[in-house]
Amino acid sequence: VPGYIPEGFELETLTVVKYMDGSYTAEYSFVNNVNDRLTISSCTIEDFEATAGLATEGEQCVIGKNVAYFWSDEYTSSQGLNILMKNQLIGITGNNINRENIRNIAEQIYLSQ
């Protein structure tokens, strides 16, 4: 479980899929007592070639040595951050979660690598 999760969120599910080529995807799903959701997903990539899932049109910030991209969807009240870290594409998505918390999650993931 990631080192930082906003207060009040509890792990609901963890799904890990390993593929025949040795790559994997992992998805942590968290929920709080008012049914706000937080999802952290990771998939392995090779040589930073798999960037199709990286949304690059949002506000940028730097986490460690990596550029992260914030995005938001006003229709669903969700927002998130996408970042490439080493050989992983990381996505953090939540509804009713502020950017500071999303950034803190990403920073803790970076520090744990």
N, CA, C and O atoms as CSV, one atom per row, in Angstrom:
chain,resi,resn,atom,element,x,y,z
A,1,VAL,N,N,0.858,-1.172,0.000
A,1,VAL,CA,C,0.000,0.000,0.000
A,1,VAL,C,C,0.897,1.225,0.000
A,1,VAL,O,O,1.886,1.267,0.732
A,2,PRO,N,N,0.564,2.230,-0.816
A,2,PRO,CA,C,1.379,3.446,-0.859
A,2,PRO,C,C,1.575,4.048,0.530
A,2,PRO,O,O,0.723,3.895,1.406
A,3,GLY,N,N,2.708,4.736,0.727
A,3,GLY,CA,C,3.070,5.281,2.024
A,3,GLY,C,C,2.190,6.407,2.513
A,3,GLY,O,O,2.122,6.641,3.720
A,4,TYR,N,N,1.518,7.109,1.632
A,4,TYR,CA,C,0.639,8.198,2.045
A,4,TYR,C,C,-0.708,8.053,1.361
A,4,TYR,O,O,-0.788,7.952,0.137
A,5,ILE,N,N,-1.760,8.045,2.156
A,5,ILE,CA,C,-3.133,8.049,1.661
A,5,ILE,C,C,-3.859,9.109,2.487
A,5,ILE,O,O,-3.690,9.143,3.705
A,6,PRO,N,N,-4.656,9.972,1.868
A,6,PRO,CA,C,-5.360,11.001,2.646
A,6,PRO,C,C,-6.182,10.390,3.780
A,6,PRO,O,O,-6.723,9.290,3.662
A,7,GLU,N,N,-6.258,11.129,4.863
A,7,GLU,CA,C,-6.978,10.664,6.052
A,7,GLU,C,C,-8.410,10.268,5.721
A,7,GLU,O,O,-9.098,10.950,4.961
A,8,GLY,N,N,-8.843,9.171,6.293
A,8,GLY,CA,C,-10.212,8.703,6.116
A,8,GLY,C,C,-10.396,7.674,5.022
A,8,GLY,O,O,-11.451,7.044,4.946
A,9,PHE,N,N,-9.401,7.485,4.173
A,9,PHE,CA,C,-9.516,6.503,3.094
A,9,PHE,C,C,-9.026,5.140,3.553
A,9,PHE,O,O,-8.020,5.025,4.254
A,10,GLU,N,N,-9.751,4.117,3.145
A,10,GLU,CA,C,-9.411,2.736,3.463
A,10,GLU,C,C,-9.283,1.954,2.165
A,10,GLU,O,O,-10.011,2.199,1.203
A,11,LEU,N,N,-8.346,1.007,2.149
A,11,LEU,CA,C,-8.175,0.156,0.975
A,11,LEU,C,C,-9.430,-0.680,0.766
A,11,LEU,O,O,-9.873,-1.393,1.667
A,12,GLU,N,N,-9.989,-0.584,-0.419
A,12,GLU,CA,C,-11.176,-1.368,-0.763
A,12,GLU,C,C,-10.779,-2.607,-1.561
A,12,GLU,O,O,-11.193,-3.719,-1.233
A,13,THR,N,N,-9.977,-2.415,-2.607
A,13,THR,CA,C,-9.522,-3.547,-3.410
A,13,THR,C,C,-8.104,-3.302,-3.909
A,13,THR,O,O,-7.665,-2.160,-4.044
A,14,LEU,N,N,-7.411,-4.372,-4.175
A,14,LEU,CA,C,-6.119,-4.343,-4.844
A,14,LEU,C,C,-6.189,-5.404,-5.925
A,14,LEU,O,O,-6.460,-6.571,-5.644
A,15,THR,N,N,-5.942,-4.995,-7.163
A,15,THR,CA,C,-5.962,-5.922,-8.293
A,15,THR,C,C,-4.594,-5.895,-8.956
A,15,THR,O,O,-4.109,-4.831,-9.339
A,16,VAL,N,N,-3.974,-7.050,-9.091
A,16,VAL,CA,C,-2.676,-7.165,-9.759
A,16,VAL,C,C,-2.828,-8.191,-10.874
A,16,VAL,O,O,-3.331,-9.294,-10.663
A,17,VAL,N,N,-2.384,-7.805,-12.060
A,17,VAL,CA,C,-2.418,-8.708,-13.208
A,17,VAL,C,C,-0.998,-8.809,-13.759
A,17,VAL,O,O,-0.371,-7.798,-14.077
A,18,LYS,N,N,-0.501,-10.034,-13.867
A,18,LYS,CA,C,0.814,-10.263,-14.461
A,18,LYS,C,C,0.609,-10.889,-15.830
A,18,LYS,O,O,-0.148,-11.847,-15.984
A,19,TYR,N,N,1.289,-10.337,-16.810
A,19,TYR,CA,C,1.153,-10.801,-18.185
A,19,TYR,C,C,2.272,-11.772,-18.548
A,19,TYR,O,O,3.281,-11.866,-17.849
A,20,MET,N,N,2.080,-12.483,-19.638
A,20,MET,CA,C,3.041,-13.499,-20.060
A,20,MET,C,C,4.424,-12.927,-20.332
A,20,MET,O,O,5.423,-13.628,-20.168
A,21,ASP,N,N,4.500,-11.663,-20.746
A,21,ASP,CA,C,5.808,-11.060,-21.039
A,21,ASP,C,C,6.520,-10.569,-19.776
A,21,ASP,O,O,7.608,-10.000,-19.863
A,22,GLY,N,N,5.912,-10.784,-18.602
A,22,GLY,CA,C,6.521,-10.371,-17.343
A,22,GLY,C,C,6.088,-9.001,-16.859
A,22,GLY,O,O,6.407,-8.613,-15.735
A,23,SER,N,N,5.371,-8.267,-17.685
A,23,SER,CA,C,4.881,-6.962,-17.256
A,23,SER,C,C,3.641,-7.152,-16.388
A,23,SER,O,O,3.068,-8.240,-16.323
A,24,TYR,N,N,3.244,-6.080,-15.730
A,24,TYR,CA,C,2.086,-6.182,-14.848
A,24,TYR,C,C,1.340,-4.854,-14.770
A,24,TYR,O,O,1.850,-3.806,-15.167
A,25,THR,N,N,0.144,-4.927,-14.258
A,25,THR,CA,C,-0.609,-3.744,-13.861
A,25,THR,C,C,-1.082,-3.982,-12.426
A,25,THR,O,O,-1.377,-5.109,-12.028
A,26,ALA,N,N,-1.143,-2.914,-11.682
A,26,ALA,CA,C,-1.653,-2.986,-10.308
A,26,ALA,C,C,-2.580,-1.801,-10.113
A,26,ALA,O,O,-2.298,-0.698,-10.581
A,27,GLU,N,N,-3.684,-2.031,-9.421
A,27,GLU,CA,C,-4.628,-0.957,-9.149
A,27,GLU,C,C,-5.106,-1.054,-7.703
A,27,GLU,O,O,-5.711,-2.042,-7.286
A,28,TYR,N,N,-4.810,0.009,-6.954
A,28,TYR,CA,C,-5.296,0.149,-5.580
A,28,TYR,C,C,-6.541,1.020,-5.624
A,28,TYR,O,O,-6.520,2.099,-6.215
A,29,SER,N,N,-7.617,0.568,-5.011
A,29,SER,CA,C,-8.845,1.360,-4.925
A,29,SER,C,C,-9.148,1.617,-3.455
A,29,SER,O,O,-9.197,0.696,-2.639
A,30,PHE,N,N,-9.351,2.897,-3.140
A,30,PHE,CA,C,-9.639,3.320,-1.776
A,30,PHE,C,C,-10.985,4.021,-1.758
A,30,PHE,O,O,-11.422,4.574,-2.767
A,31,VAL,N,N,-11.642,3.996,-0.597
A,31,VAL,CA,C,-12.920,4.674,-0.436
A,31,VAL,C,C,-12.955,5.248,0.981
A,31,VAL,O,O,-12.353,4.696,1.903
A,32,ASN,N,N,-13.675,6.374,1.140
A,32,ASN,CA,C,-13.857,6.911,2.491
A,32,ASN,C,C,-15.317,6.775,2.908
A,32,ASN,O,O,-16.123,6.202,2.174
A,33,ASN,N,N,-15.658,7.299,4.081
A,33,ASN,CA,C,-16.999,7.083,4.634
A,33,ASN,C,C,-18.105,7.849,3.912
A,33,ASN,O,O,-19.283,7.591,4.162
A,34,VAL,N,N,-17.761,8.784,3.024
A,34,VAL,CA,C,-18.793,9.463,2.225
A,34,VAL,C,C,-18.744,9.013,0.767
A,34,VAL,O,O,-19.274,9.676,-0.123
A,35,ASN,N,N,-18.091,7.865,0.544
A,35,ASN,CA,C,-18.014,7.215,-0.758
A,35,ASN,C,C,-17.179,7.982,-1.793
A,35,ASN,O,O,-17.348,7.779,-2.996
A,36,ASP,N,N,-16.273,8.868,-1.326
A,36,ASP,CA,C,-15.291,9.442,-2.246
A,36,ASP,C,C,-14.321,8.334,-2.607
A,36,ASP,O,O,-14.015,7.472,-1.783
A,37,ARG,N,N,-13.842,8.357,-3.832
A,37,ARG,CA,C,-12.967,7.292,-4.320
A,37,ARG,C,C,-11.598,7.839,-4.685
A,37,ARG,O,O,-11.447,8.980,-5.122
A,38,LEU,N,N,-10.616,6.986,-4.490
A,38,LEU,CA,C,-9.233,7.274,-4.849
A,38,LEU,C,C,-8.668,6.018,-5.488
A,38,LEU,O,O,-8.786,4.930,-4.924
A,39,THR,N,N,-8.055,6.153,-6.663
A,39,THR,CA,C,-7.473,5.014,-7.365
A,39,THR,C,C,-6.028,5.333,-7.710
A,39,THR,O,O,-5.717,6.408,-8.222
A,40,ILE,N,N,-5.166,4.395,-7.425
A,40,ILE,CA,C,-3.752,4.507,-7.804
A,40,ILE,C,C,-3.457,3.310,-8.690
A,40,ILE,O,O,-3.605,2.161,-8.274
A,41,SER,N,N,-3.039,3.592,-9.914
A,41,SER,CA,C,-2.747,2.503,-10.846
A,41,SER,C,C,-1.300,2.607,-11.313
A,41,SER,O,O,-0.721,3.692,-11.374
A,42,SER,N,N,-0.743,1.467,-11.636
A,42,SER,CA,C,0.627,1.397,-12.114
A,42,SER,C,C,0.711,0.306,-13.163
A,42,SER,O,O,0.154,-0.778,-12.991
A,43,CYS,N,N,1.401,0.594,-14.235
A,43,CYS,CA,C,1.673,-0.455,-15.212
A,43,CYS,C,C,3.124,-0.338,-15.647
A,43,CYS,O,O,3.658,0.761,-15.797
A,44,THR,N,N,3.747,-1.484,-15.846
A,44,THR,CA,C,5.138,-1.476,-16.275
A,44,THR,C,C,5.215,-1.099,-17.745
A,44,THR,O,O,4.338,-1.421,-18.546
A,45,ILE,N,N,6.279,-0.416,-18.060
A,45,ILE,CA,C,6.545,-0.035,-19.445
A,45,ILE,C,C,8.007,-0.324,-19.733
A,45,ILE,O,O,8.793,-0.551,-18.813
A,46,GLU,N,N,8.365,-0.314,-20.982
A,46,GLU,CA,C,9.747,-0.552,-21.367
A,46,GLU,C,C,10.319,0.697,-22.007
A,46,GLU,O,O,9.760,1.232,-22.965
A,47,ASP,N,N,11.425,1.150,-21.475
A,47,ASP,CA,C,12.188,2.256,-22.052
A,47,ASP,C,C,11.356,3.510,-22.307
A,47,ASP,O,O,11.608,4.227,-23.275
A,48,PHE,N,N,10.386,3.779,-21.469
A,48,PHE,CA,C,9.549,4.966,-21.580
A,48,PHE,C,C,8.873,5.095,-22.945
A,48,PHE,O,O,8.585,6.203,-23.397
A,49,GLU,N,N,8.622,3.964,-23.594
A,49,GLU,CA,C,7.978,3.989,-24.910
A,49,GLU,C,C,6.463,4.005,-24.815
A,49,GLU,O,O,5.801,4.540,-25.703
A,50,ALA,N,N,5.907,3.440,-23.777
A,50,ALA,CA,C,4.452,3.324,-23.672
A,50,ALA,C,C,3.882,4.562,-22.998
A,50,ALA,O,O,3.614,4.544,-21.797
A,51,THR,N,N,3.697,5.626,-23.750
A,51,THR,CA,C,3.199,6.871,-23.174
A,51,THR,C,C,1.771,7.171,-23.607
A,51,THR,O,O,1.282,8.281,-23.398
A,52,ALA,N,N,1.103,6.202,-24.203
A,52,ALA,CA,C,-0.253,6.437,-24.695
A,52,ALA,C,C,-1.205,6.831,-23.574
A,52,ALA,O,O,-2.144,7.593,-23.806
A,53,GLY,N,N,-0.980,6.327,-22.360
A,53,GLY,CA,C,-1.857,6.646,-21.241
A,53,GLY,C,C,-1.467,7.890,-20.484
A,53,GLY,O,O,-2.098,8.217,-19.479
A,54,LEU,N,N,-0.445,8.598,-20.936
A,54,LEU,CA,C,0.050,9.771,-20.237
A,54,LEU,C,C,-0.632,11.027,-20.763
A,54,LEU,O,O,-0.372,11.458,-21.886
A,55,ALA,N,N,-1.501,11.609,-19.954
A,55,ALA,CA,C,-2.167,12.860,-20.322
A,55,ALA,C,C,-1.174,13.992,-20.104
A,55,ALA,O,O,-0.732,14.209,-18.975
A,56,THR,N,N,-0.816,14.715,-21.155
A,56,THR,CA,C,0.228,15.742,-21.047
A,56,THR,C,C,-0.293,17.154,-21.264
A,56,THR,O,O,0.503,18.085,-21.393
A,57,GLU,N,N,-1.597,17.336,-21.308
A,57,GLU,CA,C,-2.137,18.656,-21.604
A,57,GLU,C,C,-2.460,19.484,-20.369
A,57,GLU,O,O,-2.777,20.667,-20.491
A,58,GLY,N,N,-2.386,18.888,-19.187
A,58,GLY,CA,C,-2.737,19.604,-17.969
A,58,GLY,C,C,-1.571,20.367,-17.387
A,58,GLY,O,O,-0.496,20.452,-17.980
A,59,GLU,N,N,-1.807,20.918,-16.216
A,59,GLU,CA,C,-0.778,21.641,-15.474
A,59,GLU,C,C,0.357,20.690,-15.128
A,59,GLU,O,O,0.124,19.536,-14.770
A,60,GLN,N,N,1.583,21.179,-15.237
A,60,GLN,CA,C,2.747,20.344,-14.959
A,60,GLN,C,C,3.336,20.672,-13.598
A,60,GLN,O,O,3.248,21.805,-13.125
A,61,CYS,N,N,3.936,19.672,-12.977
A,61,CYS,CA,C,4.737,19.871,-11.777
A,61,CYS,C,C,5.865,18.850,-11.824
A,61,CYS,O,O,5.798,17.878,-12.577
A,62,VAL,N,N,6.888,19.067,-11.028
A,62,VAL,CA,C,8.026,18.155,-11.000
A,62,VAL,C,C,8.002,17.387,-9.690
A,62,VAL,O,O,7.870,17.967,-8.612
A,63,ILE,N,N,8.129,16.082,-9.802
A,63,ILE,CA,C,8.211,15.204,-8.637
A,63,ILE,C,C,9.506,14.427,-8.782
A,63,ILE,O,O,9.645,13.582,-9.667
A,64,GLY,N,N,10.449,14.722,-7.904
A,64,GLY,CA,C,11.784,14.150,-8.063
A,64,GLY,C,C,12.384,14.687,-9.341
A,64,GLY,O,O,12.516,15.899,-9.515
A,65,LYS,N,N,12.743,13.796,-10.224
A,65,LYS,CA,C,13.299,14.185,-11.527
A,65,LYS,C,C,12.274,14.022,-12.643
A,65,LYS,O,O,12.625,14.096,-13.820
A,66,ASN,N,N,11.025,13.804,-12.288
A,66,ASN,CA,C,9.999,13.471,-13.266
A,66,ASN,C,C,8.965,14.574,-13.404
A,66,ASN,O,O,8.590,15.215,-12.422
A,67,VAL,N,N,8.513,14.787,-14.616
A,67,VAL,CA,C,7.427,15.735,-14.855
A,67,VAL,C,C,6.107,14.994,-14.700
A,67,VAL,O,O,5.891,13.940,-15.299
A,68,ALA,N,N,5.233,15.566,-13.887
A,68,ALA,CA,C,3.901,14.999,-13.673
A,68,ALA,C,C,2.884,15.937,-14.293
A,68,ALA,O,O,3.129,17.137,-14.423
A,69,TYR,N,N,1.752,15.390,-14.673
A,69,TYR,CA,C,0.713,16.159,-15.341
A,69,TYR,C,C,-0.603,16.017,-14.590
A,69,TYR,O,O,-1.149,14.920,-14.473
A,70,PHE,N,N,-1.109,17.147,-14.077
A,70,PHE,CA,C,-2.419,17.159,-13.443
A,70,PHE,C,C,-3.494,17.267,-14.511
A,70,PHE,O,O,-3.273,17.866,-15.564
A,71,TRP,N,N,-4.640,16.695,-14.246
A,71,TRP,CA,C,-5.789,16.832,-15.133
A,71,TRP,C,C,-7.034,16.906,-14.257
A,71,TRP,O,O,-7.002,16.504,-13.095
A,72,SER,N,N,-8.107,17.408,-14.798
A,72,SER,CA,C,-9.371,17.436,-14.051
A,72,SER,C,C,-10.535,17.261,-15.016
A,72,SER,O,O,-10.455,17.607,-16.195
A,73,ASP,N,N,-11.608,16.718,-14.480
A,73,ASP,CA,C,-12.834,16.499,-15.237
A,73,ASP,C,C,-13.968,17.129,-14.428
A,73,ASP,O,O,-14.434,16.550,-13.446
A,74,GLU,N,N,-14.397,18.290,-14.837
A,74,GLU,CA,C,-15.431,19.006,-14.090
A,74,GLU,C,C,-16.770,18.275,-14.114
A,74,GLU,O,O,-17.563,18.416,-13.183
A,75,TYR,N,N,-17.027,17.512,-15.142
A,75,TYR,CA,C,-18.286,16.794,-15.251
A,75,TYR,C,C,-18.433,15.744,-14.150
A,75,TYR,O,O,-19.508,15.585,-13.572
A,76,THR,N,N,-17.327,15.021,-13.864
A,76,THR,CA,C,-17.377,13.963,-12.849
A,76,THR,C,C,-16.793,14.401,-11.502
A,76,THR,O,O,-16.768,13.616,-10.554
A,77,SER,N,N,-16.327,15.646,-11.412
A,77,SER,CA,C,-15.676,16.165,-10.200
A,77,SER,C,C,-14.445,15.347,-9.814
A,77,SER,O,O,-14.084,15.272,-8.640
A,78,SER,N,N,-13.814,14.744,-10.798
A,78,SER,CA,C,-12.600,13.987,-10.508
A,78,SER,C,C,-11.394,14.721,-11.064
A,78,SER,O,O,-11.496,15.515,-12.000
A,79,GLN,N,N,-10.273,14.438,-10.474
A,79,GLN,CA,C,-9.013,14.974,-10.960
A,79,GLN,C,C,-7.923,13.976,-10.669
A,79,GLN,O,O,-8.112,13.033,-9.901
A,80,GLY,N,N,-6.788,14.189,-11.284
A,80,GLY,CA,C,-5.726,13.225,-11.098
A,80,GLY,C,C,-4.397,13.723,-11.584
A,80,GLY,O,O,-4.229,14.888,-11.944
A,81,LEU,N,N,-3.460,12.809,-11.583
A,81,LEU,CA,C,-2.096,13.098,-11.976
A,81,LEU,C,C,-1.552,11.864,-12.673
A,81,LEU,O,O,-1.807,10.737,-12.246
A,82,ASN,N,N,-0.813,12.074,-13.731
A,82,ASN,CA,C,-0.128,10.995,-14.445
A,82,ASN,C,C,1.357,11.299,-14.449
A,82,ASN,O,O,1.766,12.447,-14.623
A,83,ILE,N,N,2.158,10.271,-14.258
A,83,ILE,CA,C,3.612,10.471,-14.213
A,83,ILE,C,C,4.328,9.194,-14.639
A,83,ILE,O,O,3.872,8.089,-14.350
A,84,LEU,N,N,5.437,9.355,-15.318
A,84,LEU,CA,C,6.315,8.234,-15.631
A,84,LEU,C,C,7.399,8.198,-14.569
A,84,LEU,O,O,8.089,9.195,-14.357
A,85,MET,N,N,7.560,7.056,-13.895
A,85,MET,CA,C,8.617,6.868,-12.905
A,85,MET,C,C,9.341,5.583,-13.233
A,85,MET,O,O,8.750,4.503,-13.248
A,86,LYS,N,N,10.612,5.711,-13.493
A,86,LYS,CA,C,11.428,4.561,-13.868
A,86,LYS,C,C,10.717,3.785,-14.960
A,86,LYS,O,O,10.523,4.314,-16.055
A,87,ASN,N,N,10.329,2.561,-14.700
A,87,ASN,CA,C,9.668,1.746,-15.728
A,87,ASN,C,C,8.176,1.606,-15.463
A,87,ASN,O,O,7.585,0.577,-15.790
A,88,GLN,N,N,7.557,2.631,-14.872
A,88,GLN,CA,C,6.140,2.561,-14.547
A,88,GLN,C,C,5.397,3.801,-15.005
A,88,GLN,O,O,5.908,4.917,-14.919
A,89,LEU,N,N,4.205,3.593,-15.485
A,89,LEU,CA,C,3.268,4.682,-15.729
A,89,LEU,C,C,2.309,4.673,-14.544
A,89,LEU,O,O,1.566,3.711,-14.349
A,90,ILE,N,N,2.327,5.741,-13.757
A,90,ILE,CA,C,1.522,5.842,-12.542
A,90,ILE,C,C,0.368,6.801,-12.801
A,90,ILE,O,O,0.562,7.884,-13.355
A,91,GLY,N,N,-0.817,6.404,-12.404
A,91,GLY,CA,C,-1.995,7.261,-12.481
A,91,GLY,C,C,-2.653,7.348,-11.110
A,91,GLY,O,O,-2.893,6.328,-10.463
A,92,ILE,N,N,-2.942,8.558,-10.674
A,92,ILE,CA,C,-3.627,8.776,-9.400
A,92,ILE,C,C,-4.889,9.561,-9.718
A,92,ILE,O,O,-4.818,10.649,-10.289
A,93,THR,N,N,-6.038,9.020,-9.353
A,93,THR,CA,C,-7.326,9.623,-9.688
A,93,THR,C,C,-8.206,9.647,-8.454
A,93,THR,O,O,-8.239,8.684,-7.688
A,94,GLY,N,N,-8.918,10.744,-8.260
A,94,GLY,CA,C,-9.841,10.804,-7.138
A,94,GLY,C,C,-10.945,11.805,-7.377
A,94,GLY,O,O,-10.823,12.696,-8.218
A,95,ASN,N,N,-12.019,11.655,-6.637
A,95,ASN,CA,C,-13.068,12.666,-6.673
A,95,ASN,C,C,-13.121,13.311,-5.290
A,95,ASN,O,O,-13.010,12.640,-4.264
A,96,ASN,N,N,-13.292,14.624,-5.294
A,96,ASN,CA,C,-13.300,15.424,-4.061
A,96,ASN,C,C,-11.995,15.291,-3.278
A,96,ASN,O,O,-12.000,15.310,-2.047
A,97,ILE,N,N,-10.891,15.157,-3.989
A,97,ILE,CA,C,-9.558,15.095,-3.388
A,97,ILE,C,C,-8.742,16.243,-3.977
A,97,ILE,O,O,-8.704,16.418,-5.195
A,98,ASN,N,N,-8.096,17.017,-3.124
A,98,ASN,CA,C,-7.377,18.177,-3.642
A,98,ASN,C,C,-6.025,17.789,-4.247
A,98,ASN,O,O,-5.496,16.703,-4.009
A,99,ARG,N,N,-5.497,18.712,-5.029
A,99,ARG,CA,C,-4.239,18.453,-5.728
A,99,ARG,C,C,-3.077,18.241,-4.772
A,99,ARG,O,O,-2.166,17.465,-5.062
A,100,GLU,N,N,-3.101,18.917,-3.647
A,100,GLU,CA,C,-2.024,18.742,-2.674
A,100,GLU,C,C,-1.948,17.293,-2.206
A,100,GLU,O,O,-0.858,16.728,-2.111
A,101,ASN,N,N,-3.089,16.693,-1.916
A,101,ASN,CA,C,-3.097,15.284,-1.510
A,101,ASN,C,C,-2.643,14.371,-2.638
A,101,ASN,O,O,-1.902,13.415,-2.410
A,102,ILE,N,N,-3.084,14.665,-3.849
A,102,ILE,CA,C,-2.666,13.859,-5.002
A,102,ILE,C,C,-1.159,13.961,-5.193
A,102,ILE,O,O,-0.486,12.959,-5.437
A,103,ARG,N,N,-0.635,15.172,-5.081
A,103,ARG,CA,C,0.814,15.371,-5.218
A,103,ARG,C,C,1.564,14.643,-4.104
A,103,ARG,O,O,2.597,14.027,-4.364
A,104,ASN,N,N,1.062,14.703,-2.866
A,104,ASN,CA,C,1.711,14.007,-1.753
A,104,ASN,C,C,1.784,12.505,-1.995
A,104,ASN,O,O,2.791,11.871,-1.678
A,105,ILE,N,N,0.729,11.941,-2.551
A,105,ILE,CA,C,0.737,10.513,-2.878
A,105,ILE,C,C,1.846,10.220,-3.884
A,105,ILE,O,O,2.623,9.283,-3.704
A,106,ALA,N,N,1.915,11.029,-4.946
A,106,ALA,CA,C,2.936,10.826,-5.978
A,106,ALA,C,C,4.343,10.981,-5.403
A,106,ALA,O,O,5.242,10.217,-5.757
A,107,GLU,N,N,4.542,11.960,-4.524
A,107,GLU,CA,C,5.862,12.150,-3.921
A,107,GLU,C,C,6.266,10.948,-3.079
A,107,GLU,O,O,7.426,10.536,-3.100
A,108,GLN,N,N,5.319,10.384,-2.341
A,108,GLN,CA,C,5.639,9.208,-1.532
A,108,GLN,C,C,5.939,7.982,-2.400
A,108,GLN,O,O,6.791,7.165,-2.052
A,109,ILE,N,N,5.247,7.860,-3.516
A,109,ILE,CA,C,5.565,6.768,-4.448
A,109,ILE,C,C,6.971,6.955,-4.991
A,109,ILE,O,O,7.740,5.998,-5.077
A,110,TYR,N,N,7.312,8.196,-5.361
A,110,TYR,CA,C,8.656,8.481,-5.876
A,110,TYR,C,C,9.720,8.141,-4.830
A,110,TYR,O,O,10.733,7.517,-5.147
A,111,LEU,N,N,9.484,8.557,-3.579
A,111,LEU,CA,C,10.473,8.315,-2.528
A,111,LEU,C,C,10.637,6.835,-2.193
A,111,LEU,O,O,11.687,6.419,-1.704
A,112,SER,N,N,9.600,6.042,-2.457
A,112,SER,CA,C,9.665,4.619,-2.130
A,112,SER,C,C,10.382,3.800,-3.202
A,112,SER,O,O,10.615,2.607,-3.007
A,113,GLN,N,N,10.733,4.413,-4.318
A,113,GLN,CA,C,11.370,3.657,-5.400
A,113,GLN,C,C,12.873,3.628,-5.246
A,113,GLN,O,O,13.567,3.033,-6.072
